[in-house]
Amino acid sequence: MQVKKEDISSNILNTAKRLFIRRGYEDTSLKMIAEKCTISKSNIYRYYSSKEDIYETIVSPAREEIVSKAPYFFSQEIIKKSAADKCEEVPLILSGLMSRFHSEILIMLKSENGADRRMLEKLITDSFINTCPIEKNGSKEMISKMLIFGLTDILMKYSDEEDLLRELRPLICYHYLGLNGLKEVR
């Protein structure tokens, strides 16, 4: 039976996604991808020039969407909103983004030494440091790292938009309001 080229290409991408999520980008080889796809490593090269090419094919749409949406989260428009409004709006936007690009964002975050992980961390940290009203940059960095950890943890456990929204609301409200504020918003 003849297998269509699109099916092979799709199988390579889906297999790579699973391996990148489970093992991380750095610890996944083309040989592993080929073995899981039950094709030869040389056959992968008919579709993708390298492991990096596979990675880019998978994550570039997510990266583009994140980079386009990120400025809004730290814009004057959102900064001027009440904390309660932020606690409603931000989780809605994030849950949609995280459900649409669930695997892709996880791959980016789980690539320990990857440029995309550093980009996401820098984007969140730099934007938070620039907009946070507290004085100490060290504290701002710690708070932004806690937010990144929370987002990653939620992504590891949930992929459904409703579940993501349910879990994101308290994280985002805590981020904006602290523990006392969480009592007010619920």
PEVEN-V76337 format. One line per field, one symbol per residue. phi: phi as a letter, one per 20 degrees, with the letter a starting at -180 (. if undefined). burial: # if it has 24 or more other ideal C-beta (glycine too) atoms within 12 Angstrom, else .. Layout:
phi=???
burial=???
//
This chain:
phi=.eefgfffgfffffffggffffdnffeddfffffffelcegffgffdcfaffffgfffegffgfffffeggffcefgfffffgffffeffffffffffffcgfffgfffeegdfffffffffgfffffffdfffeefgffffffffffffffffffdccfgffffgefgfffffgedmffffffff
burial=.......##.###.###.###..##..#.#.###.##.#....#..##..#..######..##..#..##..##...#....#..##.###.###.###.###########..#.##.###.###.###.##.......#..##..##.###.##..#.....##.###.#######.......#.
//
